[in-house]
Amino acid sequence: MKYKILAINPGSTSTKIAVFENDSEVVSETFRHSAEDLKPFARITDQYEFRRDVIESWLTEHGYTLSDLDAVVGRGGLLKPIPGGTYEVTEEMKRELEENRRGEHASNLGGLIAYAIGSQVSIPAFIVDPVVVDEMQPVARVSGSPLLERISIFHALNQKAVARKAAADIGSPYAELNLIVVHLGGGISVGSHCRGKVIDVNNALNGDGPFSPERAGGVPAGQLISLCFSGKYSEDELKKLLVGQGGMVAYLNTNNMLDVERKYEEGSKREIFYHDAMCYQIAKEIGQCSVVLKGKVDAIVITGGIAYNPYVTADLKKYVEWIAPVMVYPGEEELTALAAGAYRVLSGEEAANTY
């Protein structure tokens, strides 16, 4: 049987939409939203009707009605920590996303819009592998202070999807492999995938792991405390130093790795130095993950937008190929991953998880 699935991936300044038949894409589009478009909305959840109208108009333009769909799936938002998988959007989940109980993020809109469309035409609404997927083993949560537990926030949707793709290319089930998956984007996450579970991963959002184009990653705690009490910065300013104005933005005044790549090719010593420093930190994180997996690593899988940069992937290979073979899958396939998660439930391959 063929299922028509609408997949929705809201980003901070974009809405990505696609219609799939089973897990094969039929048509897709990315809408970019300017600062002027979003200016009327004080909070991200206030954008709900604006984004939903964009989606429904797009469906009409492509000859679809809502009643043509068999399911709708949205990118999962900031919810309570949950294991990976596909979840049906419930009233409880909807309320949490509406109220931003665990934080405000554009991905919260995915579940909300999916629920609204699903309810309108009585079809199931899902989310898949949200950023709060938490499969960490207990020892990985220990930070050194009981007041500061390590938490799991990472690019779960793309990491899990690319891990499955790598497993298929290896010729073994994902649930039987040990993989280190490296997502290289605006934020960087490096996860230890042990037989289908991400048993350790850096918090890629706010203060852990390698620095990235716009995030500071793990910084010296004592010096950070001194900055907090220096009187020079407000709380919001310090948060921005960690997320948004950290990493390459702080060092090179850009979060565009294409700019860094161009200047690297021109031989700019400054760009070369911070490029090398970022690769050094990523490689260290991969090394830590290999220890978590006790040296039994089937492959190191590199993905995300920065994986298109040949200098980054070449440098990382020099550092870590001795650990395990390196497989590179540039970009992200989040819409495909969303549709595949919904299809696994519709086809009976998996049962939907309960939130």
N, C-alpha and C positions, 0 to 999 in steps of 0.2 A: 504494500500500500504506500502511496505517496502522500506525505504530509507537507503542507505549506506552513512554513515557520517564519514569523517576523522577528528579526533580531535587532536590538536597539542598544547602542553603546554611547551614552552621553559623556562628553569630556567637558573640561572647564570652558572651552571656547568652541566646541564642535559637537555635532550630533551625527554619529555614523549609523546608517540604517541599511538593512539588506533583507531580501526575501530569499528563502532557501526552499528547495524541494528536498525533503529529508536533510542530508548534510551537504548538499551541493548548492552553491550560490546561483541564483537566477539573475538578480539585479541588485545593485548596491549604490549608495551615494554618501558622500560626506558633506555636511553643511557646516560652514564656518560662521561663527557668530562674532561680530565685531563688538568692541567695547561699547559702541553706541547702541547696538541691539540689546545688550544686557544691562545698560545703565538704568532703566526703569525699575529693575528688580533688586530690592534691598538684600534679599537672601536667595540662595540657590534654589530652594524649594519654591520660591515665588515664580521661578521660570517654568513651572510645570505645564501650565496651559499653553504658553508660547511654544515650548518644545513639542508638546503633543500635537498642536496644530500643524507644525512643520511636518511631522511624521504622517499624519492623516492626509494632508494635502499631497504629499509625495506619493503615497499609495494610490490615491485617486488619479494622479497624473500618469501613473504606470498601469492603470486599468484594473486595480485591485479594490475590492470592498473589504471591510473588516470581516464580513461573513465568509469570505473566501479562505480565511486563515484557519488552521487547525490548532495553532498555539502561538504564543508570543513570549519572547525571552529577553530580559534586560540585564545589563551589567549590574552585579550586586554591589551594594553600598556598604557604609560603615554600620555594621550590625554587631551583635555579640559574637565572640569567637565561636566558630563552628568548623567541623571537619569539611574537607572538600567534597564536591558533588553538586548535583542539581537539586534545587529546593523550589517547591511551589510557593508562590507569594500568598501569604495568609493575611487576615485582618491584623493580627498582632505585628507581623513584619511591616505592613503598610503604616501602622501607627508609629512604629519606631523610626521609620524613614521620614515620615512627615514631620515628626517632632525633632529630628536630628539629635536623638538621645545620646548617640555615641560619636557625634561629630558631623560637621557639614561638609559634604563633598558632592561634586556633580554626579558621581556614580549612584548616589541615592535616588536620583530621578529615574534610573533604569527600572527598578522594581516598581516604583509608583506608576509610571506610564504603562508598564506591562500589565499591572493589576487593573488599571482603568480600562484598557482596551479589552482585556480578557473578560472582565465583568460585563462589559457592554454587549458582547456577542456569545457569552457563556462558553469560552474556551479556556484551557489552562494557561496560567501565567507563571513563568519560572525566572529564577536567577541561577547563575552557575559560577562556582568557585570565586566568591567575592574576595576583596582584598584582606578580609579578616579571617580567611581560612587558617585554622589553628590545629596542626597535627604534631606540634612540638613534643618531644619526649620531656618528662618532668625535669631531668637534670639540666636541660637546655634553658629552662626558665630562670635559673639561679644567676643573679647578677653580681653578688657580693654584698648586697644589702637587702634585707627583707622589705624595705620600703620601696625598692625599685626593681620589680620583677621584669624580666625580659618578656616582650610580647611579640606576637606574630602579626606583622602587617607587611604584605609584599605583593608582587605582581602574580598572584596565584593563578588567575585565569590563563595568562599567556604561558607561565611556567609549566602548568599542568598540561596544556595543549601541546606545547613543543616537546615536553617529555614523552607524551604518547606518540608523537610523530617520530622522534628519535628511536623509541622502542620498536616501532613498526619497521624502521629502516635497519635496525640491528637484527630484527627477526625474532624478538622475544617479547612477552607481555610486559607492559609497564610495571605490573605488580610483582615481577620477578627480577627486576633490575635495581642496581644502585647507581644513581646518576647525580651529578652536580650540575644544576641548571643556573645559568647566569643571565639575568635580564638587564640589558644595558639601555637605559632610556634617560628621561629627565631625572629619575631616581634609579638607583642600582640595587638589585636584590640578588643574593647568591644563596641557593637553597640546597640542602642535603636531602635528596629523594631516596628513601630506603624502601624498596618494594612497594611503591605506590603511595607512600606517605612522606610528607615534608617534615622530617623530624627535627630540623634546625634550620633557621633562616635569620638573616639580619632584618631588623625593623627598617625598611627602606624609606619610611616616611619622615621620621623625626629624630635622628641622632644615633645611628648605628651603622657599622659597615663602612665601605669605601665612600669617599666623596664622589660626587657626580656632577653633571653640568650645572645643577642649581641647588644641590644639597651638600651640607658640610660633612655628613656622615658622622662617625665617631670622633669626637674632639676631646682634648685633655680635660678631665672633669674639674680638676682644681683650678685651672685657668678660667674655665667657664664660670665657676662660682665667683671668682674674683671679678669678672666682667659684670655678673649679675648685681654685685654690690658696689660697683664703681660709681654709680650715679650718672653714668654717661648714656645709658640705654634704658628705654622702657621695656616692659615685658614683651610687647608686640614687636618691637625692634629686634630684640634678642631672638625671638622665634623666627623672624625673617632671616636673621643671620644664619640660622640652621637650615631653614627650608625656604627656597625662593631666591635668597641672595648669598647662598653659600657656594662651595665648590668652584667651578669654572667662572661663575658670575663674579665671585669675590676676587679670584686671582686674575682673570682676564677680561672681566666686564662683558662677558657673553655667555649665553647658555646654548648657543648654536654651534654644535660640533662640526658642522660643515665649514664654518669660519676658522675654527681651530685647525681642521684638517688642511685647509688651503694654506694657512700660514706655516703649518708644519712642513708642507711640501716646499714652501719658499725658503725654508731653513731658519725661521725665526727661533732664536734660542729660548725665548720666554715660553712660547707655545710648546716647543719640544719638551722643555723641562716639566711643565704641568701635565702635558699628555702622558709623559713617562711616569710621573708621580701617580696619576690616576690608575694607569695600568698596573703599577707596582702594588697599589692598595687592593685592587680587584684580585690580583694573583694571590696576595696574602690571604684574602677571604676564601678563595678556592682551596688553598692549602689547608686552612682550618676545617673546611667541609670534608676534605679527604681524611682528616683525623677523626671527625665525627663518624665517618663510614668505615673507620679502622683500616683504611688503605684499600678496601675492596670496592673499587670504583670501575664500573663498566664503561662510562663515557662522561666527558665534560661537554655540556651542551650550552652554546652561546647564542643568545637571541636578542631581540629588541632593535630599535632604530640605529643605535651606535654600532651594531654588528655589521652594518654596511661599510664601516670604516676599515679598510684593509690594514692600516697601520696598527689599530687597536687589536684586531684579531691576531695579526702576526706577532705582536709583542706578547700577548697573552699565551699564545702557543709556545713561544720560547721559554716562558716561565713554567708552564704546567703540563706540557705534553708528556713529560716523564711519568706523570701520575696516571694518565689514561688517555685514550684517543680523544681528540677534540672535534666536535661536530658543530657546524655553524649554520644557523637558520635566521638570516637577517629579517628584521621587521617584526610585526606582531600580527597574529591572526585571531584577534579577539572576537570578531563577529562570527567567524567560522567555529570558534570554540564554543560560543554561546549556542549556536544552532546545533552543534554536535551533542552538547549536553542535553538539550531539549529532545533531540531525536532519540538518544539512548533511552529516555524515559518513555516516549511515545511508542517506540518499537518494542518495548518490553525487555530490552537488554539490561536496564537498571530500574530500580524503583526510585521515585522522588523521595528525597529526605524531608523530614518534618522539622520545621523551625520551632 
